[in-house]
Amino acid sequence: MALMTYQQVINRNTDYAILLCFLSGIVQLFMSILHLGVLVDFISIPVTVGFTSATSVIIAASQLKGLLGLKFSSSSFVDNIRKVFQNIHNTRMSDLALGIACIGILLFLKKIKDIKLCGIKHGTKKHKYFSRMLWLISTSRNALVVVGCSVAAYYYETSSKGSPFLLTGSVKQGMPIIQLPPFGTTVGNRTVAFGEMLCDLGTSVLLVPVIAVLGNVAIAKAFASGQLIDATQELFTLSLCNVFGSFFSSMPITGSFSRSAVNHASGVQTPLGGIFTGALVLLALSFLTPYFAYIPKASLAAVIICAVIFMIEYEVVKPMWRSNKKDLVPAFATFVLCLGVGVELGILIGVLINIVFLLYPSARPKLTVDMPRLSNGKEYLLITPTNSIFFPSIEFMKAQIVKIAVRAPHLPVVVDCRFILSIDFTAAKGLSSMIDEFIQRKQPLYFLNPSPEFVAIFKGAGQEEFQYINSSDDIPTFLENPKDSEEASLLQKHPSSTELREISYIKDEDLILRKA
C-alpha cells in the first residue's frame, strides 16, 4: 500500500495520498453496499504471489539508496537500479558498514526464538520464562536495532565529531489538523483541480482499495482458525477507516501481517489491543518525534529489506509447476510487469491473463468420445462436453460434433449433457442449426441427461425437433423405437419448464430406486 501510494506522490505532493485515501474509502463503501467482496476471488493465488513478490523486490531495491548512503531520486524500479549503479562510486562506507551490520543482527535475532534451551527442563516455569524472553527479543528486533542505532547517532551528533551516518531528519510533531480531504491542490506554481487530480491518480483509485481488502482478507484468513471470513464486511470496515482517516491526513491503509502476527502471539483477542496501539502512537507523536531525527537511514533500510525479502514467495514455484504449470504464466507475468511497467498495470494485466485462462475452457470445451455397444450389438456415438455451453464455444463445439458424426454417418449420436449446467440463447440457436443439419443428413441426434433449464431454453429458441433422453437406462429403448418411449410422448406435448422439472425429478427418483 505504501509503495502504490508513493507512486502517486512522485513529483507531486502529499495531497494526492490523502485524496487517494478518501477515494479508496468511498470505493470500498460502494463495493460493500453492493456486496462486491466476491471480486476479491477473481485475484488468484498466482497473481497475488507475483504481485507480492514483485513489490517486495521493488521495496528492497528502493532501500539500496539508504543502505549505501546515496542521494538521488527515482521514479521506478528500473530507474532506481540504474541510478544505484550510476552513483555507486559515491557510496558512504560508514552507512554501508552500519547497514550490513544491522542486516546481520536482524537475521540473527529473527532466528533466536528458535533456539532450543539446553539444560532447562521443557515445560518448567524457568523454561517458559526464557522462551518468552527469547520470543520478545526476536519479535522486537526492529525496534531494538533502530533504537540502538539512534542512540549511537545521537551520541556522535551531539559530540564535536558529528554523525558519520545519513540521518532521517526532522519529523513533524503532534497530531495532524482535522480537516476535509483536499479536493484541489497546488503543485509548484500551478493550481490543480479535483478533476485533474482524479485523472492523475488514474486506475489507482480502483486498484488500491481492491489491494487493501485483498491484503486484509488474507490476514484475516491466516488468523481465523477455520472460521468463515466475510470479504464484504472487511470492505465496509476498511472504507470507514479510509474515509475517516483522510480527515486526519492519512494515506490509504490496510491490515499489517507482521503486527497481526505479534498481536496473535501476544494473546490479543479483542479490538482493545488497537486502542493500546493507538494510544502509544499518539504518545510517540507527542513526545518522541524530536528523537526520530537521529535514526540513521541505513538502519531503516536494513529493517525494511529484512522485512520484505521474506515476502518473496519463490518457494511456491515448485508446487505450482507440479500441480498446474499454466498457473506460472499469470504469476511470472504479474511479477515481471510489476517490475518493468509499474505495480498497478502489472497486477491489472495479471488479473486479465487469469480471467482469460478462466474463460478459455468456456470458449474451447473439451469433448470426450465413446462408442458404446447395446445389448443387441448396435453401436452409437456418445459425445460428452465437459463444460457449460455459452456463445463463445458454440461454433467450435458444433464443428467438433459434426466432424465426429460425419466420420460415422451410419451411427446415431448421443450428446451427454450431465456436465452442462447452463446454456444461453445464442448457444441454443447454434445447437438448433446443428440439429437441422443432422435431420437433413438423416442421422439421429439425441441429448442425454439435459437439465430442465436446458430443455426450456431449447424450447424457447423455437427448436421443435429437439429430442432428449432423461436417463442412460432409456438409451436402448429410445434408439430402437423412440416413438414408444415416454420422453418422445412428452416431447410431442410440448410440456412447460415446470412440468419438465417435475418429470426430471421423478425420473431421478426412479433411477435411485432402481439402483438401490
C-alpha positions in Angstrom: 0.0 0.0 0.0 2.8 2.4 0.8 4.5 1.6 -2.4 1.4 2.1 -4.5 0.7 5.4 -2.6 4.3 6.5 -3.1 4.0 6.2 -6.8 1.1 8.7 -6.8 3.1 11.4 -4.9 6.3 11.3 -7.0 6.8 14.8 -8.3 3.5 15.8 -6.7 2.6 16.4 -3.0 1.0 14.6 -0.1 -2.4 15.9 -1.0 -2.6 13.2 -3.6 -2.0 10.5 -1.0 -4.7 12.0 1.3 -7.2 12.2 -1.6 -6.4 8.7 -2.6 -7.2 7.6 0.9 -10.6 9.3 0.8 -11.5 7.9 -2.7 -10.4 4.4 -1.7 -12.7 4.6 1.3 -15.6 5.7 -0.9 -15.0 3.0 -3.5 -14.8 0.4 -0.7 -18.0 1.7 0.8 -19.9 1.3 -2.5 -18.4 -2.1 -3.0 -19.6 -3.2 0.4 -23.1 -1.8 -0.2 -23.3 -3.8 -3.5 -21.8 -6.9 -1.8 -18.8 -6.9 -4.3 -16.5 -8.7 -1.9 -16.7 -11.6 -4.3 -14.5 -9.6 -6.7 -11.6 -10.4 -4.5 -12.0 -14.1 -5.5 -11.0 -13.1 -9.1 -7.5 -12.3 -7.9 -6.0 -15.8 -7.8 -3.1 -17.0 -5.7 -0.6 -17.0 -8.7 -1.4 -13.3 -9.3 -1.1 -12.5 -5.6 2.2 -14.3 -5.4 3.5 -12.4 -8.4 2.3 -9.1 -7.1 3.6 -9.7 -3.5 7.0 -10.9 -4.7 7.4 -8.0 -7.2 6.5 -5.4 -4.6 8.9 -7.0 -2.1 11.7 -6.7 -4.7 10.8 -3.1 -5.6 10.7 -2.1 -1.9 14.0 -3.8 -1.2 15.7 -2.2 -4.2 14.4 1.2 -3.2 16.3 0.9 0.1 19.6 0.3 -1.6 20.0 4.1 -1.7 19.7 4.4 2.1 21.9 1.3 2.6 24.7 2.7 0.5 24.3 6.3 1.8 23.5 7.7 -1.7 21.4 10.7 -2.5 19.2 10.7 -5.6 15.5 10.5 -6.6 14.0 7.8 -8.8 10.6 7.1 -10.3 10.5 3.4 -10.9 12.3 0.1 -10.2 14.3 0.2 -13.4 15.2 3.8 -12.8 16.2 3.1 -9.3 18.6 0.3 -10.2 20.1 2.3 -13.0 20.8 5.3 -10.7 22.3 3.0 -8.0 24.9 1.8 -10.5 25.5 5.3 -11.8 26.1 6.6 -8.2 27.8 3.5 -6.8 31.2 5.4 -6.6 29.6 7.8 -4.1 28.9 5.1 -1.5 29.5 6.1 2.1 31.4 3.3 3.7 30.1 4.2 7.2 26.5 3.8 6.1 27.2 0.6 4.2 29.0 -0.9 7.2 26.1 0.1 9.5 23.5 -1.3 7.1 25.3 -4.6 6.7 25.8 -4.9 10.5 22.1 -4.2 11.1 21.0 -6.8 8.5 23.3 -9.4 10.2 21.9 -8.6 13.6 18.3 -8.6 12.4 18.7 -12.0 10.7 20.3 -13.4 13.9 17.6 -12.0 16.1 14.9 -13.4 13.8 16.2 -17.0 14.5 16.9 -16.5 18.2 13.4 -17.5 19.1 14.0 -21.0 17.6 17.0 -21.7 19.8 16.5 -24.8 21.9 17.3 -24.3 25.6 19.7 -27.0 26.7 20.0 -27.8 30.4 16.5 -26.5 31.2 13.7 -29.0 31.5 10.9 -28.4 29.0 7.6 -27.2 30.4 9.0 -25.8 33.6 8.4 -22.2 34.8 12.1 -21.4 34.1 11.8 -22.8 30.5 8.7 -20.8 29.8 10.3 -17.6 31.2 13.4 -17.9 29.0 11.4 -19.0 25.9 9.2 -15.9 26.4 12.2 -13.7 26.8 13.8 -15.0 23.5 10.5 -14.6 21.7 10.2 -11.0 23.0 13.7 -10.1 21.9 13.2 -11.7 18.4 9.8 -10.0 17.9 11.1 -6.6 18.9 14.3 -6.9 16.8 13.4 -4.0 14.6 12.8 -1.6 17.5 16.0 -2.7 19.2 18.1 -2.1 16.1 16.6 1.3 15.4 16.8 2.5 19.0 20.4 1.2 19.3 21.5 2.9 16.1 19.6 6.1 17.0 21.4 6.3 20.4 24.8 5.9 18.7 23.9 8.5 16.1 22.7 10.9 18.8 26.0 10.5 20.7 28.0 11.3 17.5 25.7 14.1 16.5 25.9 15.9 19.9 29.7 15.4 20.1 32.1 17.6 18.3 32.8 14.9 15.7 29.3 14.9 14.1 27.4 11.8 12.9 29.1 9.7 10.2 25.7 8.5 9.0 22.9 10.0 6.9 20.0 10.7 9.3 16.3 10.7 8.8 15.9 14.4 9.7 13.1 16.2 11.5 9.6 14.7 11.8 6.6 17.0 12.4 5.5 16.8 16.0 1.9 16.3 17.3 -1.4 15.3 15.8 -2.4 16.4 12.2 -5.1 19.0 11.9 -8.6 17.7 11.4 -9.8 19.0 8.0 -11.6 18.0 4.8 -9.6 15.9 2.3 -8.0 18.1 -0.4 -10.2 18.3 -3.5 -7.7 20.6 -5.1 -4.0 21.3 -4.6 -1.1 23.4 -5.8 1.9 21.7 -7.5 4.7 24.2 -7.9 3.0 27.4 -9.0 0.1 25.6 -10.7 -3.3 25.0 -9.3 -4.6 21.5 -9.8 -8.4 21.0 -9.7 -10.2 17.9 -8.4 -10.8 16.5 -11.9 -7.2 16.7 -12.8 -6.1 15.1 -9.6 -8.6 12.3 -10.3 -7.1 11.8 -13.8 -3.6 11.9 -12.3 -4.5 9.1 -9.8 -5.9 7.0 -12.7 -6.5 3.3 -12.1 -5.1 3.5 -8.5 -8.5 4.8 -7.4 -9.8 1.3 -8.1 -6.8 -0.9 -7.6 -5.7 0.5 -4.2 -9.0 -0.3 -2.5 -9.0 -3.8 -4.0 -5.4 -4.5 -3.0 -6.3 -3.2 0.5 -9.2 -5.6 1.0 -7.2 -8.4 -0.6 -4.4 -8.0 2.0 -6.9 -7.6 4.8 -8.8 -10.8 3.8 -5.6 -12.7 3.5 -4.5 -11.7 7.0 -8.0 -12.5 8.4 -7.9 -16.0 6.9 -4.5 -16.6 8.3 -5.6 -16.0 11.9 -9.3 -17.0 11.6 -8.7 -20.6 12.9 -11.1 -22.1 10.3 -13.9 -19.5 10.8 -15.6 -18.0 7.8 -14.4 -14.6 6.6 -16.8 -12.1 5.1 -14.9 -10.0 2.4 -17.8 -7.6 2.3 -17.6 -6.9 6.0 -13.8 -6.3 5.6 -14.6 -3.9 2.8 -17.0 -1.9 5.0 -14.6 -1.7 7.8 -11.7 -0.6 5.6 -14.0 2.0 3.9 -14.7 3.7 7.3 -11.0 3.6 8.3 -10.0 5.3 5.0 -12.8 7.8 4.9 -12.3 9.0 8.5 -8.5 8.7 8.2 -8.5 11.1 5.2 -9.8 13.8 7.6 -6.6 13.3 9.6 -4.2 13.4 6.6 -3.9 9.7 6.4 -2.6 7.7 3.5 -4.6 4.6 2.3 -4.5 1.8 4.9 -4.9 -1.9 5.2 -4.1 -4.6 7.7 -0.5 -5.4 8.7 0.6 -9.0 8.6 3.6 -8.6 10.9 1.6 -6.6 13.6 -1.3 -9.0 13.4 1.2 -11.9 14.0 2.6 -10.0 17.0 -0.9 -9.4 18.4 -1.8 -13.1 17.8 1.3 -14.3 19.5 0.8 -11.9 22.4 -2.7 -13.2 23.1 -4.6 -10.2 21.9 -8.2 -11.3 21.3 -10.3 -8.0 21.1 -10.1 -4.6 19.4 -8.9 -3.3 22.8 -5.4 -4.1 21.5 -5.9 -1.5 18.8 -6.7 1.1 21.4 -3.4 0.4 23.2 -1.5 0.6 19.9 -3.2 3.9 19.0 -2.5 5.4 22.5 1.2 4.6 22.1 1.3 6.1 18.6 -0.3 9.3 20.0 2.3 9.4 22.8 5.1 8.9 20.3 3.8 11.7 18.1 3.6 14.0 21.1 6.9 13.3 22.8 9.3 11.2 20.7 9.3 12.9 17.3 12.4 15.1 18.1 14.4 11.9 18.6 13.2 10.4 15.3 15.5 12.8 13.5 18.5 10.8 14.7 17.5 7.5 13.1 20.2 6.6 10.6 18.7 5.9 7.1 21.0 2.8 6.8 19.4 1.2 9.8 15.9 1.9 8.5 16.9 0.5 5.1 18.2 -2.7 6.8 14.9 -3.1 8.7 12.8 -2.7 5.6 15.0 -5.0 3.5 14.9 -7.8 6.2 11.1 -7.4 6.4 10.4 -7.7 2.7 12.9 -10.3 1.5 10.9 -13.0 3.3 7.8 -11.9 1.4 9.3 -13.1 -1.9 7.4 -16.3 -2.4 9.8 -18.3 -4.5 9.0 -21.5 -2.7 5.5 -21.7 -4.3 7.0 -22.1 -7.8 7.8 -25.8 -7.3 4.3 -26.8 -6.1 2.7 -24.7 -9.0 5.0 -26.5 -11.5 4.0 -29.9 -10.1 0.2 -29.2 -9.8 -0.7 -26.9 -12.8 2.1 -25.4 -14.9 -0.1 -22.8 -16.6 -0.6 -21.1 -13.2 3.0 -20.0 -13.6 2.1 -17.8 -16.5 0.0 -15.2 -14.6 2.4 -15.4 -11.7 5.5 -14.6 -13.7 3.6 -12.1 -15.9 2.5 -10.2 -12.9 6.0 -10.3 -11.3 7.8 -9.1 -14.5 5.2 -6.5 -15.4 5.1 -5.0 -11.9 8.9 -4.6 -12.0 9.0 -3.3 -15.6 5.9 -1.1 -16.1 4.6 -0.5 -12.6 2.7 -2.2 -9.9 -0.8 -1.1 -10.9 -0.5 -2.0 -14.5 1.3 -5.2 -13.6 -1.4 -6.6 -11.3 -4.2 -5.4 -13.8 -2.6 -7.4 -16.7 -2.0 -10.3 -14.4 -5.7 -10.4 -13.4 -6.7 -10.1 -17.1 -4.4 -13.1 -18.0 -6.0 -15.1 -15.2 -9.5 -14.2 -16.5 -8.5 -15.3 -20.0 -7.4 -18.7 -18.6 -10.7 -18.9 -16.7 -12.8 -18.2 -19.8 -10.8 -20.2 -22.3 -12.4 -23.6 -21.3 -15.8 -22.0 -21.9 -14.7 -21.0 -25.4 -13.0 -24.3 -26.2 -14.7 -27.0 -24.2 -13.2 -30.5 -24.3 -15.2 -33.3 -25.8 -14.8 -37.0 -24.9 -16.0 -39.6 -27.5 -17.0 -43.2 -26.8 -18.6 -45.8 -28.9 -20.7 -48.0 -26.5 -22.4 -51.1 -27.8 -26.1 -52.0 -26.9 -27.2 -55.5 -25.9 -28.4 -56.2 -29.4 -24.9 -55.3 -30.8 -25.9 -51.9 -32.1 -23.3 -49.1 -31.6 -23.8 -45.4 -31.2 -21.5 -42.4 -30.6 -21.5 -40.9 -27.1 -20.1 -37.4 -27.0 -19.6 -35.7 -23.6 -18.8 -32.0 -23.4 -17.0 -31.1 -20.1 -18.2 -27.5 -19.8 -21.4 -25.4 -19.9 -22.3 -24.1 -23.3 -22.2 -20.3 -24.0 -22.0 -18.4 -27.2 -18.1 -18.2 -27.4 -17.9 -22.0 -27.6 -20.9 -22.9 -29.7 -19.3 -22.7 -33.2 -16.3 -24.7 -32.0 -18.5 -27.3 -30.3 -20.7 -27.6 -33.4 -17.7 -28.1 -35.7 -16.3 -30.8 -33.4 -19.5 -32.7 -33.0 -20.3 -32.6 -36.8 -16.7 -33.7 -37.6 -17.1 -36.7 -35.3 -20.5 -37.6 -36.6 -19.6 -37.3 -40.3 -16.9 -40.0 -39.8 -19.6 -42.4 -38.8 -22.8 -41.3 -40.6 -24.5 -44.7 -40.0 -24.4 -44.4 -36.2 -26.8 -42.4 -34.0 -25.2 -39.6 -31.9 -26.0 -39.1 -28.2 -24.7 -35.9 -26.6 -24.3 -36.4 -22.8 -25.3 -33.1 -21.1 -24.6 -34.2 -17.5 -21.7 -31.6 -17.2 -23.7 -28.8 -18.9 -25.1 -26.9 -16.0 -26.3 -23.9 -18.1 -26.8 -22.7 -21.6 -27.6 -19.3 -23.2 -30.0 -18.4 -26.0 -27.2 -17.9 -28.6 -25.8 -21.4 -27.8 -29.3 -22.8 -28.1 -29.8 -21.3 -31.5 -26.4 -22.6 -32.6 -27.3 -26.1 -31.5 -30.7 -25.8 -33.2 -28.9 -25.2 -36.5 -26.8 -28.3 -35.8 -30.0 -30.4 -35.2 -31.3 -29.2 -38.5 -28.1 -30.3 -40.2 -28.4 -33.8 -38.6 -32.0 -34.0 -39.8 -31.0 -33.2 -43.4 -28.3 -35.9 -43.2 -30.9 -38.3 -41.6 -28.5 -39.1 -38.8 -30.3 -39.4 -35.4 -29.2 -36.9 -32.7 -30.2 -37.1 -29.1 -29.3 -35.2 -25.9 -28.9 -37.3 -22.7 -29.5 -36.0 -19.2 -30.4 -32.4 -20.0 -31.4 -30.2 -17.1 -34.9 -28.7 -17.1 -33.4 -25.2 -17.8 -31.5 -26.7 -20.8 -34.8 -28.1 -22.2 -36.7 -24.9 -21.5 -34.1 -22.7 -23.3 -34.2 -25.0 -26.3 -37.9 -24.8 -26.5 -37.8 -21.0 -26.1 -35.3 -20.9 -29.0 -38.0 -22.4 -31.2 -36.5 -25.8 -31.9 -39.3 -28.4 -32.4 -37.1 -31.3 -33.3 -35.1 -31.4 -30.0 -35.0 -35.0 -28.8 -33.7 -35.8 -25.4 -33.3 -38.8 -23.0 -33.6 -38.4 -19.3 -31.7 -41.5 -18.2 -28.9 -43.6 -19.7 -31.1 -46.6 -18.9 -33.5 -45.5 -21.5 -31.0 -45.3 -24.3 -31.6 -48.8 -25.7 -35.4 -48.3 -25.8 -35.1 -44.9 -27.3 -32.6 -45.9 -30.0 -34.6 -49.0 -31.0 -38.0 -47.3 -31.1 -38.0 -43.7 -29.9 -41.8 -43.2 -30.7 -42.7 -45.7 -27.9 -40.6 -44.0 -25.3 -42.1 -41.8 -22.5 -39.7 -39.0 -23.5 -41.0 -38.9 -27.1 -44.6 -38.6 -26.0 -43.7 -35.9 -23.5 -41.8 -34.0 -26.3 -44.9 -34.1 -28.5 -47.0 -32.5 -25.8 -44.5 -29.6 -25.5 -44.5 -29.5 -21.7 -43.7 -26.4 -19.8 -40.4 -25.9 -17.9 -42.2 -26.7 -14.6 -43.6 -30.0 -15.9 -40.2 -30.9 -17.3 -38.6 -30.2 -13.9 -41.2 -32.4 -12.2 -40.6 -35.2 -14.8 -36.9 -34.9 -14.4 -37.2 -35.2 -10.6 -39.4 -38.3 -10.9 -37.0 -40.0 -13.3 -34.1 -39.3 -10.9 -36.1 -40.8 -8.1 -36.9 -43.9 -10.2 -33.3 -44.2 -11.1 -32.2 -44.0 -7.4 -34.8 -46.7 -6.5 -33.7 -49.0 -9.3 -30.0 -48.6 -8.3 -30.9 -49.3 -4.6 
